[in-house]
């Protein structure tokens, strides 16, 4: 994923990463947690290559090519002078500092920068940072349409997945038959949380051997045991009975202070405000302190939402920012799995620790496990719930804290009101048909996105596409800069009237070939983004420490415009019915965010924006996909 996966993380004129000054803090992620001892899961980890630092001259040459289609010819020529100055002055010295850091790093040189970047973000995690994935339909209509049965079955399967991690029995992750991937992110997936602190949050690993999950319903929190003290799993029917009892209790508890002043909403707001409020909440009572200990150490959070989405678009909005008026039914410091009244559901990713591809695997294995289990009788579950005890994690607030909660609710409402999202479930064709055109399915989709962007925004813009580099030790993401000069030439010709269909096809194949080349370089660690980010962050640290150090002129408005990601895209994969859609918030105030999947026979996706352009962009994507296919078909017939 975007990683999520995403270079830009807020819409603050797309400069959040540029203006954040992450300190190198390798300790959070460097060492394998002590409760892991190198079992079969780690078979390939020690043999993985380290994420490389490309040669400086190669990176600068590549970046000049990235800049070219984004700015005017005059701006490009002027910026080329700054590139040469950087190449011959500060660049080599900063590059040497990165090489020294690489030698001192246990796993890879960018890991500490990357972690710190996330932890220093002060803006809301909802929309800006946390992507969502929607679960597919359960083959059993009974379970598929039941909030309690589906949530309980998924939770029980999630506990079994956690056991694989604890016992180090999870099969090594592979890309194809011969390329192993890092499994480190699985140690950061369950039993973890992000602790809010003023200035910079802290990442805390409790361990996937936790024996409970946290549940939030009607803004109220509960603890549900999923593993017994002897290590055996709590039967699914007991988990379901607890969920049903919680549902009834929480519904009857509407109108209470806990329901009306939801603590969970604070996790969706400004991080410094949340840090202060959480500290104050702990000081109010020992019960509050223990409630946080339970929630934070849980395997994950299950959100039982009091809503029935009317369509896929509304379900996506629930995934992106919660149900309007019920945003307190969330806890953004942990991975969350939400389920609505009609059994629809999904995952909300806490992006500090993992990328979408890691969560995608958990969803794939957990969903497959879930649908293989017998379907419970819902009537019997609710009957058992009448005598089931629950563990309510009740919070006590003060007038000052309630005021803070009300302010946080207002801020979240304002953020949501400025955000729009549209979904498209494109079922005309998928990668099976695209492969007949002798082009990469991802290149095909990216070309359609650029056509759609030109129609929606009136111009082609700086574009980010995430690329997993998990085949490197502790690797996360690099960037594919899909708006190449070749892609720009094709899109302008496609939208123009002078080029013949055959000329358009030839330009398209040239653009697709270039896309494949850029994507391959990114996978090999030869992109330009991460290297330049490392140089910039190093320069920022030097400025903090040395008063006479000036940020090189290389990092000017042209650099930031190129890195602004007005079009932020991410392909989470495809080919699995258990994951239906994927999405995230746009990272630029005037831009678009597009999450998509490439399945054999479909190309579903979502679009987000802050300018009311999502529906228009989604419609334009669908039209562009069809028109691009028609162009390729015409070439085949001729």
N, C-alpha and C positions, 0 to 999 in steps of 0.2 A: 504494500500500500504506500499511499501518500505518506506516506508518510509520512498521513498521515501522514516517513514517506513523503512529506511535503517540505519544500524548502521554506516557503513563506508560511507563517503560522498565524498571522493576524491580518486585519485589513487596515492597519495603521499606515496607510500609504505604502503598504507592502515593504516596510523597512524594519520590521520587528527583528529579523535575524541580523540585519545590518547594524542596528543600533544597540542590540543586546551585546554585552561584553562578558561572554562566558569565561569563567576561570577554569583552568585545567584541573579537573577533579577526577582523577582516574579511580579513586578508591571505591566509589559507589558501585562500579560495575566490573572491576578488574578481576577479582578473585572469584572462583566458583564457591558458592556458599558452603559452609562447613558440613551441612547435612548431606552433601553429595560426595560420593567417593569414587567416581570414575567407573560406572557400570557400563553395560552394553550400549546405552544411549550415547556415550561419549566415544564410541569406537573411532571416529575419524577426527574428532575435534583438535587433537594435538598436531595432526598432519596438515591442517588447513593453512593455506598461505596467508600472510599478513597483507592488509590493505595497503597498496603501494602509494608512494608519493611520486607522481609523474615528474619528468624533467621539466624545469620551469619554462624553458623555451617552447616546449611542446604545448604546455597548458596555455601560454600566452597566444601562441599561433591559433590554437583551437578556439580560444575565447574571441579573438578577432573575427573568426568565422561566425561565431554565435551572435556577435553584436551586429554584423552586417545587415541581416534582414529586418532588424528591429529599428534601426535609426536611418537617417538620410545619408546619402553619399558624403555630403560635406561633414556631417557629424562623425561619420566613420573615419574619414581621413584625419580629422582633428584628434580623435581619440587614439588613432594609431600612433601619433606622436607621443602621447602619454604612456602608451604601452612600451614603446621603445625606451623612454626615459626610465620607466620602472624596471625594464629588462636589464638596463645598464647601471642602475643605482641601488635603490632599496631592495628590489626583488630578490637578488641572490642572497643577500644577508638574511632576509626574512625566511627565505626557503631553507637556509642552513639551520635556522632555529627550529623549523619543523622537522628537519632530519634528525636533529638532536633529540627532539621530543619523541620521535619514532623509536630511537634506540632505547630510550628510557621507559617506553610504554610496554606494559606486560602483554597486551594483545593487539591493539592498533592505535595509531596516533590521534585519530579523530574522536575516539570514544568519549573521552572526558569533555571535550568541547561540546559534543552532541548532547550528552546527558545534561550538562549545565545549561545549554540553550533552552531545553524544555523546562528545567526547574526554575529558571529565572523569569519565565513568562509571568507577568502579573495580571494579564487580562483573563477574562472568563474562559474556562476550559470548554464549556458547551459552545458549539458552533465553530469557534476559532480553532480548537485543537483536537477535539475528540470526534473521530469518524464513527460511522455506524455501518453495520451489516445486517440485513434482514434475513431471517430464517425462512426456508422454504416450507412447503406443506408436508405434514405428516401423512403417509399413505392411509392411516386410519382416520376416517372422518370424525369418529368419536373423540379421539385424543386431539386431533388437529383443531377442533372447534371448542375445546375446553381449556380455559386459562389454567385451572388448577392441575389437570392431568398432564398437560404439556409442560408446564413449568416444573412440576415434580419429576417427571420422567427425564427432562433435560438436566435438572440438578443432580439426580442420582447418577446419570451418565457422566456428568462433569466431575463428580467425586471419583468415579472409577478412572477417568482420564488423569486426574491429579495423582492417583496412586501409581500410575505408570511412570510419572515424573519422579516421584519420591523413591520408587524402587529402581529407577534408572532403566526401566524396561521399554520405554518409548523407543520405537524403531528409529534409527538415525534418519535424519531428513536428507532426501536426495533430490537433485534436479536431473532427471534422467537416470540411466542405469549406472553411470560412472562418476557423477559429480556430487560429492557430499556437501552438505550445507551445515552451517553452525547450528548447534542446538542450544546455545547459551540462553537465548531469549525465553526458552521454556522454563528456566529457573526463575524468570522474572514475570511469569504469567499469572500464577495463582498464589494466594497468600501473601500479597504485596499491597502496599498503598503509598500514596504520595502525601507526605505530611506538610501542611501549609506552614510556612515560616515567612516572616517579614524579609523581603529582599530576595530570598532564594529558598525554594522548598527543599525538602529532604526526601530521598527515596528510601523506603524501608522494606526489607525482605523478611517476612515472618516465617515463610516456608510453606510449600505445597502440602505439608503433612498436617495442616490445620484440619480440625474435625467438624467444622461448622461453616455455614454460609450465613450472610446477613440478608434479611428480607425487609423491604420497605413497601408499605401499603397504606394508602390514605395519609401519606407524609409521616407515618409512624414506623419505627424500626423494631426488628425482632431478630432473635438468634434461633437458627434451626440446625440441629445436629444432623450430620450426614454420615459420620463415622463414629462407631461406638468406641469406648475406652479400650476394648480388647483388639481394636483394629478392624473389626468386621464392619461391613456397610449397613447403615440403617436401611431397612426395607423401604422400597419406593412408596408403598401404600402408607407407611407412617409419615414419610415426608409430605405426601399429598394431604394427609389428614391434618398435619400441622399448617400447611398452606391454607386449607379450607377454614380451619379454626382462626387463623390470623385474619383472613378475609372478613369473617363474620365479626370478630372483635373490632377490627379497625373501622368497619362500617358503622358499628354501634358507637364508636368513639368519635364520630364526626362532631365538630363543634367544640371540641376540647382545645385547650391552649396549644397542645402538641400538634394538633391537626391544623389549627388556624395560623400558627407561627412555626412553620416547618424549618427545622435545623438543616435539612438537606439542601435547601435553596442557597445557603451560604457557600456550599462547595461549587456552585455555579457562578459565583460572582468574583469580584476582585480578590486576588490571592492574599494580599496584605490584610484586607478587611477580614477575610476568612481566618487567617492566622491569629489575629487578635481575638476574634470572636470565639474561636475554638479554645484558646487558652482561658478565656473568661468562663466559658461553659464548663471546662474541667474544674475550675475553682469554685463553681456554684455548689457542686455536691460530689460525693464519692460515687454516687450512682451514675452521674453524667460521665465521670472519668472511666468507669468500668464499661459503660455503653460504647464509648469510643474505642476502648481496647478490644471489645468484641467485634465491632464493625471493621476496624482497621486490620485485624488479624484474620478475618474470614477468608475463605477460599475466593469468594467473589460475592457480588451483591445481586440479589434477585428482586426486580421491581415488578410488583403486581399493580398494573395501572387500571384505574377505574375509567375506561374509555373503550368504545367500539369504533375503530376507524371505518369510515365509509368506503374508502378506496385506497389504492396503493400510494397515492400521493400523500394522503393524510398519515398513513403509517410511516412513510419516510420522514415526515415532519416530526412525528413522535420520536423517531430515532435520532434526528438531528438535535432537537431541543426540548423534547418532552411534550406532554399534552398541555395546551394552553390552560392556565389556571392551576395546573398540577405539577409545575416544575420542581416543587419541593419533594416529589417522589423519586428523587435521584440522589446519588452520592458520587460525585465526579472524581473522587480521589482513588477509585478502584474501577476495575473492569465490571461492567454491569450487563445483565441479561434481563430484558424487559418482556413482559407478556401482557397482552390486552385481554379484554373480556371475551373476545371471540377466538382466542387462541393464537392470534398473530403475535409475532415476537421478533426479537433481534438482539444484537450485541452492541454496546457502546464501549469503545476502546479507550483506555487510559494510555495515551500515546507515549508517555515518557519511556516506558520500558520495552515495548514491543511494537512491531510493525504489523500491517494487515495480513501479510502472508502467514505469520505465526498464529494469529487468531483464526485465520481461515482454516488452518489445519485442525485446531481444536474444535471448531464448529463442524468440520467435516467428520472427524472421528466421533465426536460426541453425538452428533445427529444420527450417524449411522448406527451407533450403539443404541440410541434411544428408540429408533423405529423398529429395532429387532426384539424389543421387550414386549411382553403381553400388555394389553391395554386394560387399565383398571376400570372398575365400575364406579362411576362418579357418584351415584346415589349412595352406595355403601361408604364411600369416602366421606361424604358430608354427614352421614349418620355417625361414623366414627369420630368425626371432628367435634361433635357435641360433648364428648367426654375427654377430649385431648387437651392436655396442658400446653400452654405456650410460654415462651420466654420473651416478655415485652421489655425492650430496652428504652424505657421512658426517659425523656429529657425534661429537666426543669430549667426554665428560663427566667430572666429578670426583666423588668420594664426596659432597661437600657438595651438588653439583647434583643428583645422583641422589636424595638425600634430599628435596630440594625438589620433584623430579618426583613422587616417591611421595606426598608431602603433597598436591600438586596433584591427583593421581589420586583421592585420597580425597575431596577437596572436590568434585570433579566427580561422583563416584559418589553422594555425599550429595545433591547438587543433583538429580541424575536420579531418585534414589529418592523424592524428594518431589514429583516432577512426574508427572502423568498426562495422556494425550492420547487422544482418540478421533476417528475419521474417519467421515463419513457421505457416501455417494455417492447422493444423492437423484435418482432418475431418473423419478419420476412425471410431472413436468412442469417447465417452465422459464419464461423470460420471455415466450415466444410465447403461452402460455395466460394468464399473468398480465395481459398487456396487454389481453386481452378483458374484464378486470374494470374497465378504465378507471382503473387506479392505476399508479403507478410500481413496477416490479419491485423496486427497492431498498426502497421504503417497505413493500411486501408482506413482504419478507424480514425487515426490521427489526421489523415488528409480530410476526412469528412468533418472533423472538428474544426479544422482551419477554415474550410469553406463556410461552415455554419457561423464561426466567429466573425468572419468578414461580413457576413450578412447581418449579424446581430449588432456588432459594435461599429461597423463601418470601416474597419481596418484590421490588418493582421497585427498581433501583439505578442509580447514576450510570453513564452510558453514553457511550462514545467511539466515534465512527465517523470514519475518516480520509477526507479530501476533498482530492484533488489540486488545487493551485493553480498548475500548471505553465504556465498561460497568462500568468502574471506573470514578469517577468525574474528568473531564478534561483529561481523559485517552487518550494516543496516541498509542504507540506500545511497545511490548516486542519482544524478539527474540526466535524463535524456532531453536535450534541447531539440524538440521536434520541428520547430520553425527554422528550417535550414533555408539557404538561398534557393536551393532546388525546389523545396516545398513552396516557397513564396512564388517562384516563377510559375509553377504548376497552377496554384490557386488563382492567380491573376489571369492566367490563360483560360482556366475553366470558367471563370466568371465573365470573361470577355467574349467578344463575338468574332474576333479575327482568326483565331486558331481553328483548324479543322478538327474533327473528332479524332483522327489518327494522330495528329500533332499533340492533342491533349493527352492521349493514351501514352505516347512516348514520353512526354514530360512527367506524367504520373509515375511511370515505371522508373524513371530517373530519380524522382523524389523518393519513391519507396526504397530504392537501392541505397540512397544516401541515408535514409532513416535507419535501415538495417545496419549500416556502417557505424552510425553514431550510437545506436543501441549496443552494438557489440563492444565498441570502445568503452562505453559506460560500464558494461558488465565486467570488463577487464580491469577496471580501476583507472581508466584513461579518460575520464570525463574532465571537465574544467571546474565545475561548481565547488566540489568539496575541497579541492586544492586551494582555490582562491578564497573560499571561506576561511580555511585555516590560516592563510596569509593575512587576511583582514583581521581575524580575531587576535592573532599574535601582535599585529600592529596596534590594536586597541589596548591590549594589555601593556604594551610598552608605553603608550601614551599615559596610562594611569600611573606608571611608575617613574617615567622620565619626563619632566616638565618641558624639556626642549625638543621632545620627539613630536614630529608632525605626521599625521596620516598621509601617506603618499597620494599625489593627485590622481593616480591611477584609479583610486576608489572615488570617482566623482559621480555626477548625475547620470552620465551614460552608463556607468557600471550598475548603478542602482536601478535604472530604467530597464536594463537588460535582465537584471535579476528580480524584477518586480513581480513576475509571474501573474500578469493580468489574466492569463488563462492557465489555471492550475489543474492538472489532470492526473489520474491514477487508474491503473488497470489492476484489479485485485485478482485476476485469473478467471476461472470459469470451468464449466464442465461438470459441476456438481449441483444437483437439484436441491440440496440442503441449504444453499445460500442463494437468495433470490435477487438481492440488490445491494448496492454499496454506495455510500455518499459521504460528503464532508462539506464544511463551510468554505466559501471562496476566501482566498487569502489576500485579496486586493479590494479596496473599497469600491473601485469602478470595474472590477473584473468578474470572472466566472470561475466556478469550481465544478469540475466534471469527474464523477466517479463512474467507472463502467466495467463491464464484464464481457469476455469474449467466449461464448458458448458455441457448441457445434452448430446449433440452428437458431441462435438468437443473440442479440447484442443489447442487453438492457443497461440502463444507466440513470443517473440523476444529475441535475444541474442546480447550482445554488448561486445566488448573487445578492447584492444589497441595493440594486437599482431597478428591481422589477423586471429583469431581463430573462429570468429563468425559463418561463414558459416559451417565450420567443426562441431562445436558444435551443431548447429541447425539440421544438417543432422543426427548427432549421437543421438540427443534427439528423433527425429522421429523414427529412427531405434530401439532405446531402448524401446520406447512405444509399438511398434509392437511386439518386441520379448518378452517383459514382459507379454503382453496380450496372446501371444501364449503359454507361460509357464503356465499361469493360466488356459487357456483353456484345456491344456493337463491334468492338475490335475483334472478338472471337468470330462473329458471323462474317466479318469482312476478310 
